[in-house]
Amino acid sequence: MRTFIQIGLCWLTRGARFLSCATAVMLFLCAGMQTCGLAQGRPEVLLEIAGVSGDPKGVVFLPDGEHLISICRSVKLWRIDRSRNELRLVRTIRAYPRDAFPSPNGLYWVEITETNGSGRAVLWHTLSNSAVFQALLPFVPQTATMSRDGQYLAVSGFGRTLVWRWSENQLLYDLNSGCAAFSNDGQFLYLLGNGLSRIRLSDGSRQTIRQGAINAIKAVLSPQDNYIACVRGDGVALLRTEDGSEVFVQRLDRAYEIRNLAFSADGRLLTVPLPGLGGVLGIGVPDGVWRLILRRSGDKSVAFSADGTLFATIGSGILSVWRTASNPGEWTRLARVTDLFQPRLAPNERLVAAWLVGPDDAEYRTQVFQFPEGQLVATVVGGIPAFSPDGRYLVTNTRRDTLIHRVSDWQQVHVLRDAYVRNVFFSSDGQNLGLLRFDDSASFYRVGSWINYLNTSFQTIPVGDGQQFVEVDTSDQGYVLRFRRIADGAILRTVLAPSLRSRPQAVSPDGSVVVGYARGAVPLRVLRLSDGTLYVRNYPGSLYVVEFTPDSKYLVVGGTFGLEFLRLSDFEPVLTYTPEALGAGVASVSFDALGRTMCYERDDGPIVVARNPFYRQGDVNGDGCVDDADLIAVLTAFGTQGTAPTRPEDLDRDGRVDDADLLTVLFEFGSGC
């Protein structure tokens, strides 16, 4: 080791560059030191871009008006940055809630579940993520609501409502009612079912306001408690609380999908999400005059802030906050968070691209963020992004075309009339582009001239080495794998895989292992082609994605169960990140060319860039051992400009090979050897 430090100092001197005294001291101190880069328990996150995903269950503002809670595939707390027009994720509170309903002030939320004809209700304190009350139900629950002060809880289902003063664990009432709504002052509970009635919570006295079936699913009172709006099977109705008379009825399709209704702070506007027609309907109170105030689709839950200046909507993968105005037609969007898909890291590891699709977008969009800062730098048309190996181009796809964008200025430079593309990949030299379609066919183009030179009608799997692809055929004996060269389509070898049984989905970069599975299903089948060894593994949930590390040493498996790393030498699981450690399950994963970082898409909406836990800092050549070869590589490149992938010696990605990179190799010297 001492010899190589002396060599290093000599090389630096010859290059007219001298280390500082402190750096030189560090070189000697680090001799022989070894560290382990394996993350334990949870990934080392370098960047997270917030997102939402899943069936929307609710949205509500906290009392301060500066924060809100969203509930879909996870429960999340957001901060509203009005100065920058942004929604900032404070934290993910809980993953995979069951059917859930937030309290009016957002400080609690109720989770209801069904079990063999009965049910269970759990009341969660939002900020502490702790269960503060739970109860078994003698019926299947359908909806839940709380008083505004959070003192009372009511759960309804199939004509029955139970009411608790939950802090005392006291069941107050067992009532015949289809659904219930608390008055704003918390003194009364209104019951809708076979008529309209109300109960004084302090003494249980009941007043019948109206008789006759109402068949309401959900209900909410106006701020002055003089009206009650309810969702029915055929639409939305507004009733007077004084006598139960109907003020108006608005017929709607798919009203059963509406999670809640919301009154404006002055009670003069009732907002209704429209899952079927698209948008948010604003209905004047009490005149019943309606207008479409927000033109978008998929919204199922809405909320006003306490002062009425902000309005929130959550729907199909989009959470939005709007600035309100006296004229509902003049509301403007303050911030939006969407569902993000398939993140890809640029070759220089300075950009991250991910695509989104929202109901109010005519086409897919791809957003590009700086890494690791997370700042949005560009938005281009198309989804399913892929960077060229030299970083010059970003390829995206619409429903009809494949678009080529120049990264230097984000201008669209070419259009390929190739539709229904589901995946994009480049050859390792960047000279060829492959497009995989949903019908399993594929086309190949020359980069620059964009001439189509090769087509195949077989299922096509790209191989991670960037030099070949696999055509999947079938025979009486099972799957047939044809390895073909990307440059000219020549067949390199043909392999029979009779024991695989599941459809092939991925091939290791060195071509030695093939993986078969059905998306969303188990089991996973991993076949070593050299000796026919088959490994079968089941997972406790849905399996969404498999990906090999670039060195072909590990297979990464993702799904609702989290992320698992399988060592390919013996097919043993060596590391698992649970949904609790990740924040949710994983829908897609990819690695940069050198295997230093991984990008994954959490199935609750965000995209994440994290360190590959099996990448060894200082391993320049990627052979798994930080040794003489890595030290010589850094010393040879010392003082030069550039970063990955053309300059892998720039270990800290600052654009220059310098003291910091040399120290990294020396600190890690011997690791993995």
N, C-alpha and C positions, 0 to 999 in steps of 0.2 A: 504494500500500500504506500509506504514511504517513497518508493521509487516512482510511483505514478504521480504523487504530489510534486516531486522534484521535476518530473517531466512537464507537468502542468505549468509550473512556475517558469520553466525554461521557454515553453511555447508562448506563454503570455508575454514574456520579455521580448522574444523575437518578433512578436506581433506589435511591438511598440505600445503595449498596453500593460500597465502594472496594477496589481491588486493593492487596495488600501491595506494598511497594517492590520486593521481589525479583521478584514476579510482573510488575510493570510493566517492570522491566528486561528480563525474559525476553521480553515482548511485542516490544520493539524489537530484541532480539538475533535473534529468529526471523524477522524480516522478510525476505522473499525466499527463505528456505530451503525446499528441496524434498526430500522423501524418497520412496523407492519402497517400497510395501507388498507387493511381489511376493515371496513366499517362494521360496527356491531349494532344489531338491534334495529337501526333505522338508517336510511341512506343519508349521505352527506349532500344536502341540497345546495346547489349553487345558484339556482334561479327558479322561481315559481311565478307563472303568469296565471292570475285568477280566472276562474270560469265557473259556469253552472251547467248542470245536466240532470236529466231524469224527469219523471213526471212531477210537475209542480204541485206542491201541497199547501203552500202559504207564503205570504210576505207581510211583514208588519214593521212599522217604525217603532223605535224605542222612544221613551218620553222626551229625551233631549232633542229629538228631531235631527240629530247628526249621525245616528246609527240606525241600521235596520237589520232584521233577521230574515233570511230566506230559507225555505225548507223545500227540498226536492230530493235528490239522491243523497244529500247530506245537509246538515243544519249548519249555516254559516252566519257569522257576524261581520257586517260591513260598516265601514266609515265613509260618509259622504263628504268628499272634498269639493266644496262649491267653488273655490278659487281656481281649481284646475279641471273642473268638470270631470271628476273621476270617482269611481267606486273603488275603495281600497279594502281588500280583504284583511280583517283583523285576525281572524282565525277560523278554522273549521272546527265546529263544536262536536259534532257527532256524525258518523257515517251510517248510511243505510237505515234511516228511521222507517218504521212501518207507517201506516196511515196516521198523519199528524196534523194538529191544529194549533196555531199559535194563540196565546192570550192577546187581548186587545192592546196591552202595553208592551208586548214582546218579551216580558221578563220570564214567562213560562211557556211551555208548549206541552200538549197532551198527545201521547202516543196510544193508539188503540189497536188491538189485535184480536183475531178470531181463533178459537181453538175448539173444534168438535162441538159446534152449536152454541158455545158460550163465548166469553170474551174476557179481555183484561184491559185496564186503563192504567197508564203510568204517567205521572205528572213530573216533568223535568224542569229544574231551574236552569234557565238558558245559560247564564254567564259562568256558572260553576260546573255545568254539565253533570249535575247530580240528580238522582231520582229522589224527590221529596215526598211522594205519595204514590201508592198503587192500590188497586182494588180489583178483585175478581168480579165478573159480571155474569148474571144468569141469562144473558141474551147476547146476540151478536151485535156489537156496537157499529153504528154507522156515522155518527158525528159527535163532536164534543165542543163545548164552549165554556168560557170562564167569565166571571164578573170583571168589570174594568179594574177594580181594586185588587183583583187576584185572590179574594177571600173564598169565593164559591166556585165549585166545579160541577158541571152537568154533562152527563153522557147519555145519548139517546140511541135507540135502535129498535126498529120494528114495533112502533107503537108504545114504547116504554122509555121513561127517563128517570135516572137516578141523580140525586143532588147531594153533594157533600160540602161541609165546611172542612176542607181537607187538612188545614193546619192542626185541627183537633181530632183528625181521623174519625169524624162523625158523619154518618149517613143521616141526612135530614129528611129526605122525601123519596118515595118510590111512586112514580106518577104514570098515568096513562097519557102519553103524549108522543106525537111523531117527531117533533124537534122542539128546542127551547131557545130563548134569548133573554139575557139579563138586561134590566133597565140600566141606564148610564150611571145612576146614583147607587146602584147595587141593592136597592130595597125590594125590588120585585123581579120575579121570574115569569116571563110570558111563555105560555104553552100553546102549541099549534098542533092540531090533529083533528079530532072530532069537534071542531070549533076553535074559538080563541078564548083563553082564560088567563088569569094571572094569579100568582101566589105571593103573598107578603112573606118574605123570607124570615122575618123576625118571629112570627107567630104561626105561620102556616095557613092563615086564612085565605080562602080561595074565592075569586070573583069570576063568574062566567060572563064574558063580554059578548060572545056571539056563538050561536050553535050552528051545526052543519059542517060537513067535512071540508077541510082546507087542503090536506095532503101536501104539506110543506116538507121540504127536505132540509133546508137551512134557512135561518132568519137572522135579522139584525135590526135594532131600533135606531131611529134617527137621533141626532144629538139632543133634541128637546123631548124625546120619548113620546112624541105625538103621532108618529107613524112607525109601522113595522113593515119592512120589506122582506119578502120570502121567495126562495127558489122553489118552484113546483115542477112537476114532471113536464108540463107544457110551456114553461117560461117563468116569468117573474111577475109578482103581484105586489102592490102597495096597499096596505090596510091602515085605517085609522084605529089607533089604540083605544079611542074613546068608546066606539061602538062596533068596531070590527068591520065596518063597511069598506068595500073595495073602492079605492081611488082610481086605480087603473090596473090593467093586466097587459103585459107585453109578451106575446107569443114568441118563443125561441126554439130553434132546433138544438139538440144535445145540451139542454139546460142541466141535465144531471151531472155534467162534467164541471159545472161552475163550483169552485171551492168556496167563494164568499162574495158578498156584495159590500159596497162601502159608500157611506154618505159623506158629502163634503162637510167641512167644519160648521158651516152655517145651516146645514140641513136642506139646502135648496136644490142639490144635485145628487142623484143616485147613480153610481157608476156600476156597470154590469159588464164583466168580461164575457167575450163571445167566442167560446172554443170552436163553434161550428162555422159561423160566418166570418170571423176574423175581426179583430179590433176590440175597442172598448166603447160601450154604449153609454151615453149620458142622458138621463131622463130627468126632466124638470119636476120638482116637487112643489106644489101638488098638481100642476097643470098636465103632467104626463107627456109633454112635448119632448121628443127624443131626437138625438143626433149622434152620428158616429164621430166621437171626439178623437180617437186614436185609430189609425188605419194600419193594423197589423193583425196577424193571426196567431192562434195558439195560446193567448192569455187565458189563465184560469183563476188567478187570484190578484186582487187589487187592494191598495191601502192608501189612506191619506196620512200625512204627518199631523201632529196635534194642532199646529197652527194653520194647517190647510195650504201651506205654500208649496208643498211637495206631494207628489203622487207616485206610487210605485206599482209596477206590473211585473208579473212573472209568468212565463209561458214556456213554449217549446225551446228550451236551451237559451233563453234570453231573459235577463233581469234588467229592467230599465227604471230609471228615476226621472221624473218630469217636473219642470217648473210649471205651476198652475197659473192661470190668469182668470180675470172675471169673465172673459169670453172663452169657453172651453175649446173653441176652434183655434185659439192662439197659444195653447200649451206647447212648450218646447222641451226637447229631451236634454237633460243635464248630463246623464251618464248612462252607459250601457256595458253590461258584462255578458259574454256569450259562451257557448260551448265550443271548445277548441279541440282540433283533431290532429293526429299524426304529426307531432313536432319533428322538425329536421334541423340539425345543426350544420351550419356552413363549414366548408373545409378549413377555413382559417379560424374556426371556433369563435368568431366574433358576432355572428348573427344566428338567430333562431327563427325559423318560419313555421307557422301552423295555420291550418285553414279552418274556416267557420262557415256555417250556413244558417241563416235565420229566415223566418217566415216573411220578414219585410225586405229581404234582399232578393233581387231578381236572379242573381247568380251567386255561386260560391265566391268567397273572398279569402285571400291569404294575407295574414298580417306577419310582418317581419319585425323582430325585436332585437335590440342590441344585447349582446351577452358579454359580461354578466349583469349589466346595468338594468336591463328589462325595459328600456325606453322603446316605444313604438317608433320605427323609422320609416315604414312604408306599408301601404295597403295596395295590393294588386288584385286584378280579376282572376278568378279561378281557384280551385282547391287542389288537394293531393300534391303538395309541393315537393320539389327535389332540386338540390343544387348540383351543378356540374362539378367534377372533381377539382377543376382549377378555380372554382368560385365565380366564374364570369357570368354564368347564366342561372336563372331560377325558372324552372318549368312548372307550370300549373295547368289545370284542366277544368274546363267548363263541361256542361252536359253535351256540348256539340264539338268543341275544338280543344286542341292542345296548344297552349300559349308559351312562347319563349320570351322571357324578360331579361334585359341586360341589368346586372346588379349594380353597375357603377352609377346609373341614373334612374333605374327602375322603369325604363321605357320598354314597351313591347316591340320586339324586333322581328318576330315571325309568328305565323299561325300555321299549325298543322291540322288539316281537316280530318282529325281522328277523334271519334266520339266514344263515349261510354268507357273511359279509361279508369281503372281502379288502382293502378300502381305504375310508378315510373322509376327507371334505374338507368345509370350510365355505365359504360365500360370503364375500367380503371384508368385508362389513358385519356378519357374524356372525348374520344373520337366518335363514339357511337351512343345512341339513345334508344332504349327499349320502352315500349308502351304496352302494358298488359290490360286487356279489356275484361269486362264483366262476363263475357261469354267464353272466357279462357283463351281466346286467340291473342296473338301478339304481333306487333310490327316493330321494325328496327329502322333507324334513320342515321345518316351521317351528320354529325354535328358540324355546323357551318354552312354546308350546302343544303342540309335538311332534305336530302334525297332518300326516299324509301328504298332500301336495298334487300330487305328480307322480311318474309311474313310466315307465320305458322298458325295453323288452326288448332293445335294441341295446347293443353294446359301448359303454361310456361312458368318456371320458377327461376328467379335470378340467383346466381351463386355469388357469395360474398367476396370472392377474389376479383370480381369485376372483369374476368376474362372469358367466362363461359356461362351458359344457362342450361337448364334441364327441361327437356320436353317429356311430358308424362303421357304414356300410351298404356293401353290395357291389352292383355292376352288371356288365353285360357288358364295360364299359370299365375296370373296376377299382374301387378303393375310393372311396366317397362319404362326405365329411365334412360333417356338418350342425352348424353352430355354433348353440347354443341358449342363451338367457339363463336363468341359474339362478333368478331371482326368479319367473318365470312360465312358463318353458319355451318362450317364443316363439323361432321360428327366425330367426336374424339373417342367416345366409348359408349357402350350400351350395357346396362345392368338390369337384371331381373330381380324384382323385390317381391316374391310370392308371399312372404310372411307379414308384410306390412299391414294389409287389410284396410286400414284407414287411409283416406285419400292423402297423398303426399302434399305437404304444405311448405316445407323449408328444407334446404340443403346447406350443410356446413360450408364455410369458405374454402376448406381444403377438399371438399367433395367426398368426404369419408362417411358422413352420417346423413341420413334422411329422416325427417319427422313427419308423421301423419296424425291428423286429428280432424274433428269436425268442429267448427267454431261454435262456442257456447256449450259444447258437449264434452264428455270424457268417455273413454280414457285417452291418454297421450301414448303414442307408440313411437319409439325411437329405435332405428335400425342402423347398425354398423355394417356397411356394405362389404368390407373386406372379409369378414368371417360369418356374417349372417346373424350376429348376436342381436336379439330383440329385447328391448326393455319396455315394459308397460307400466304406466303409473296413473292412478286415479286421483282426482282432486275434489275437495269438498265445496263445489260450486261450479260456476261457468268458466270455461277456459276460452280466452279471447285471442291470445297472441303467443307466438314463439319467435325467438330471435337468437342467433348465435353471436357470441363475442367475436371480434375480428380475428383473434388468434386461434379460433376453433377449439378452445379449451373448455368452454362452458356453453350450455344451452340455458337461455332465460325463458321462463314460462310465466305468463301473466294472466290474470283473471280476477274474478270477484274475491278470490282467496289471497290476493296480493301478488308478490313477485317471488319466484323461486329460481335459484341457480343450481343447475345440475352439472356435475363434473363429467365430461364426456369419456374420460379414460376408464371410468368404472360405473358411470351412470348414477352416481350417488348424489343426493341433494346435499349441498354444502352450505347454503345460506338461504334463509327465507325472510322476506319482509312482509309482515302481516298488514291487513288493511288498517289496523290501528296505528301501526308505525308509519304507514304511507299517507294516511288520511282517508283512503278509500281503496277500491280495487284498481286494476290497471287494464286499459283497453288496447294500448299499443306501446311498443318500445323499440328504440333504435340506438345504435352506437355511432360515434364519430369514427372516421377511417382508422385512427390510431388506437381506438378502444379506450381512450382516457375518460370519456364522459358518456353517459347514457341519457337519452331523452325519453320520457314516457308520458303518456296521456292518462291521467286519472279518470276513472269512469264517472266521477261527479263533476267533471268540467275542466279543471285546470290542466296546464301542461307544466312539466317539471324537468329541469336539467340537473343531474346529480353526478357525482363521481362514480365511475365503475369501481365497485369495491374490490375487484381483483386486479385492477391496474396498479402496477407498482411505480410510484413516483421515481423518476430517474431512469426508468427502463426505456431508453431512446429507441432501440431497435425492436422492442416488443417481444423479446424471446423469453420473458418472465424472470430474467435474472439481471440484476444491476451489477455489471462487472466491468472488466477492462475495456470491452468494446464500447460500452456506453460512455465511459470517461474519455476515451480517445475521440469519439464522435463529437462530444461537446467541445473538447479542446481544439479539434480541427476546425469547427465552425465558429469558434470564439470571435466575437466582434462583428459577426455578419448580421445582416438584416433579414427579417422574414419570420414566418411562424408556420404552424401546421397547415397542410400536410407536407409541403415542400421543405419545410425547415423544422423537423420534429425535435431538433436539439433545443429549440426555444420552449423549454418545459413550462415556464410560467406564462406563456402566450403574451408577452409584452412587446413582441415584434423585434426583439434583439437577443442574440445569444450572449449572455454576460455572466457576471459573478454569481448572480442568483441561480442561474441554471447549473453552473459548475458545483455550487454548494449543494444543490438538490441531489446530484449524482453522488457526491461524497458522503452526504448524510445517509443515503440509502445504500451505499456500496455493500455488496454481499447479500442484499435482500432477495430472497427467492432462489438463491443458488444452492 
